[in-house]
Amino acid sequence: MKSETKKAATDSARRDFIKGAGVLAAGAGLAAMSGASAFAQGTGNSAVPKVLQGKTALVTGAGRGIGRAIAVAMAEAGANIVALDIGQDISGHDVPMSTSDDLAKTVADAKAKGVEAVPVLADIRNLDAHEAAVAKALEQFSRIDIAVANAGVNNNVTFTGTSKSDFLNHWNLNTDVNVKGTANTLRAILPHMRDNQAGRVIAITSTFGRQGNDMNPAYVASKWAIVGMIKSAAIEMGAHNVTVNGIAPTGVVTGLGGPKTAEELAGFNDWMRNNYHKMPVGMLQPEDIAGSAVFLASDAAQYITGTIIDVAAGANARYTA
Ligand SMILES: NC(=O)c1ccc[n+]([C@@H]2O[C@H](COP(=O)([O-])OP(=O)(O)OC[C@H]3O[C@@H](n4cnc5c(N)ncnc54)[C@H](O)[C@@H]3O)[C@@H](O)[C@H]2O)c1
């Protein structure tokens, strides 16, 4: 490729990456096309230590992507799984949500690891529905030891480059799902963990909860809000032996929105490998994020709370303390 063409492709990939705001996703097909990361932290064999044996984990947004990978990795580590997802599209949001069939696959994949797993359909925007989902889970499992607040949405709307109605819809969507929805997950689960005087909560923020980005400020603001929630809940729950931590992933190939073709994905991968990450890797895979969640839920992380783990191949070294 001539250098100018290469530069144009790289610039275009960079623009696309920024448009995708690092929330770069394309579903299982593209996940396969992109190839597994050479640095996968994910689990995948029977030698995985059963560090969560006998625990029960609730994972929101478990129908696909990072949520599914975390649910399956926790199952592999021995935890029973309550897999929660919405199971229907969100009105006014142009990215399809995962389906009840997707959720059934997560449950099947978890069960294949030799644990119990149940699907729960609920919209995290609705606190009553979320509380009912937790109650249903507790009918099956006597307690919930781990909660992963993972469900989230993104699309790209700037402050100035869009219509007033798109601007309002976008801010409402990000606020309702990412901010209030994540707060609802904490509210639905923390009283139970307080009563048990034990628990592990892991919320999924983003590299965009650690820095600014000009293409999707509502998403960025929502992910910063999750960092604030993590730290506040860690302070509130410390006395109850409940830890609350976060994971801030870089771009991961999922269904969140992002490259739609193999060519686009290749552009994203090139740009991230060459310009964004410090390690020689492009977009990560959902399994690359899951190991950190297992760690935070394990005994090894007993006294870690109020912390964010950046799983960002060194991009974070530029901007986090
Ligand atoms: N993919 C990335 O590049 C990336 C990077 C950093 C952070 N994240 C974060 O990771 C988390 C998981 O995203 P993903 O990339 O796996 O995307 P994804 O779209 O593949 O998965 C998100 C899941 O959340 C579910 N969901 C959305 N709204 C919901 C609601 N109101 N109630 C219940 N379930 C709902 C969806 O149905 C879907 O199954 C999100 O919080 C996202 O912001 C993703």
The ligand as an SDF file (V2000), in Angstrom:
LIG
                    3D

 44 48  0  0  0  0  0  0  0  0999 V2000
  -17.1970   -2.8150   23.5190 N   0  0  0  0  0  0  0  0  0  0  0  0
  -16.3440   -1.8650   23.9310 C   0  0  0  0  0  0  0  0  0  0  0  0
  -15.4650   -1.3860   23.1850 O   0  0  0  0  0  0  0  0  0  0  0  0
  -16.4250   -1.3610   25.3460 C   0  0  0  0  0  0  0  0  0  0  0  0
  -15.3570   -0.6070   25.8390 C   0  0  0  0  0  0  0  0  0  0  0  0
  -15.4240   -0.1180   27.1400 C   0  0  0  0  0  0  0  0  0  0  0  0
  -16.5380   -0.3930   27.9140 C   0  0  0  0  0  0  0  0  0  0  0  0
  -17.5660   -1.1380   27.4110 N   0  0  0  0  0  0  0  0  0  0  0  0
  -18.7070   -1.3910   28.2860 C   0  0  0  0  0  0  0  0  0  0  0  0
  -18.8940   -2.7770   28.4410 O   0  0  0  0  0  0  0  0  0  0  0  0
  -20.2440   -3.0270   28.7800 C   0  0  0  0  0  0  0  0  0  0  0  0
  -20.7710   -4.1570   27.9110 C   0  0  0  0  0  0  0  0  0  0  0  0
  -20.8080   -3.7110   26.5800 O   0  0  0  0  0  0  0  0  0  0  0  0
  -20.4690   -4.6310   25.3260 P   0  0  0  0  0  0  0  0  0  0  0  0
  -19.3610   -3.9710   24.6320 O   0  0  0  0  0  0  0  0  0  0  0  0
  -20.3650   -6.0380   25.7180 O   0  0  0  0  0  0  0  0  0  0  0  0
  -21.7610   -4.3430   24.4280 O   0  0  0  0  0  0  0  0  0  0  0  0
  -22.9550   -5.2470   23.9400 P   0  0  0  0  0  0  0  0  0  0  0  0
  -23.9090   -4.3260   23.2730 O   0  0  0  0  0  0  0  0  0  0  0  0
  -22.4430   -6.3920   23.1450 O   0  0  0  0  0  0  0  0  0  0  0  0
  -23.5830   -5.8070   25.2900 O   0  0  0  0  0  0  0  0  0  0  0  0
  -24.3740   -4.9910   26.1080 C   0  0  0  0  0  0  0  0  0  0  0  0
  -25.4980   -5.8320   26.6650 C   0  0  0  0  0  0  0  0  0  0  0  0
  -26.2680   -4.9990   27.5400 O   0  0  0  0  0  0  0  0  0  0  0  0
  -27.6400   -5.2680   27.3000 C   0  0  0  0  0  0  0  0  0  0  0  0
  -28.4250   -4.1120   27.7170 N   0  0  0  0  0  0  0  0  0  0  0  0
  -28.3990   -2.8690   27.1860 C   0  0  0  0  0  0  0  0  0  0  0  0
  -29.3140   -2.0910   27.7830 N   0  0  0  0  0  0  0  0  0  0  0  0
  -29.9050   -2.8540   28.7420 C   0  0  0  0  0  0  0  0  0  0  0  0
  -30.9180   -2.6040   29.6810 C   0  0  0  0  0  0  0  0  0  0  0  0
  -31.5350   -1.4210   29.7380 N   0  0  0  0  0  0  0  0  0  0  0  0
  -31.2840   -3.5940   30.5220 N   0  0  0  0  0  0  0  0  0  0  0  0
  -30.6890   -4.8100   30.4520 C   0  0  0  0  0  0  0  0  0  0  0  0
  -29.7310   -5.1100   29.5600 N   0  0  0  0  0  0  0  0  0  0  0  0
  -29.3440   -4.1470   28.7090 C   0  0  0  0  0  0  0  0  0  0  0  0
  -27.6990   -5.5360   25.7960 C   0  0  0  0  0  0  0  0  0  0  0  0
  -28.8900   -6.2330   25.4280 O   0  0  0  0  0  0  0  0  0  0  0  0
  -26.4440   -6.3260   25.5620 C   0  0  0  0  0  0  0  0  0  0  0  0
  -26.6580   -7.7140   25.7170 O   0  0  0  0  0  0  0  0  0  0  0  0
  -20.9820   -1.7060   28.5810 C   0  0  0  0  0  0  0  0  0  0  0  0
  -21.1790   -1.1070   29.8400 O   0  0  0  0  0  0  0  0  0  0  0  0
  -20.0180   -0.9000   27.7410 C   0  0  0  0  0  0  0  0  0  0  0  0
  -20.1840    0.4930   27.9260 O   0  0  0  0  0  0  0  0  0  0  0  0
  -17.5270   -1.6330   26.1510 C   0  0  0  0  0  0  0  0  0  0  0  0
  1  2  1  0
  2  3  2  0
  2  4  1  0
  4  5  1  0
  4 44  2  0
  5  6  2  0
  6  7  1  0
  7  8  2  0
  8  9  1  0
  8 44  1  0
  9 10  1  0
  9 42  1  0
 10 11  1  0
 11 12  1  0
 11 40  1  0
 12 13  1  0
 13 14  1  0
 14 15  2  0
 14 16  1  0
 14 17  1  0
 17 18  1  0
 18 19  2  0
 18 20  1  0
 18 21  1  0
 21 22  1  0
 22 23  1  0
 23 24  1  0
 23 38  1  0
 24 25  1  0
 25 26  1  0
 25 36  1  0
 26 27  1  0
 26 35  1  0
 27 28  2  0
 28 29  1  0
 29 30  1  0
 29 35  2  0
 30 31  1  0
 30 32  2  0
 32 33  1  0
 33 34  2  0
 34 35  1  0
 36 37  1  0
 36 38  1  0
 38 39  1  0
 40 41  1  0
 40 42  1  0
 42 43  1  0
M  CHG  2   8   1  16  -1
M  END
$$$$
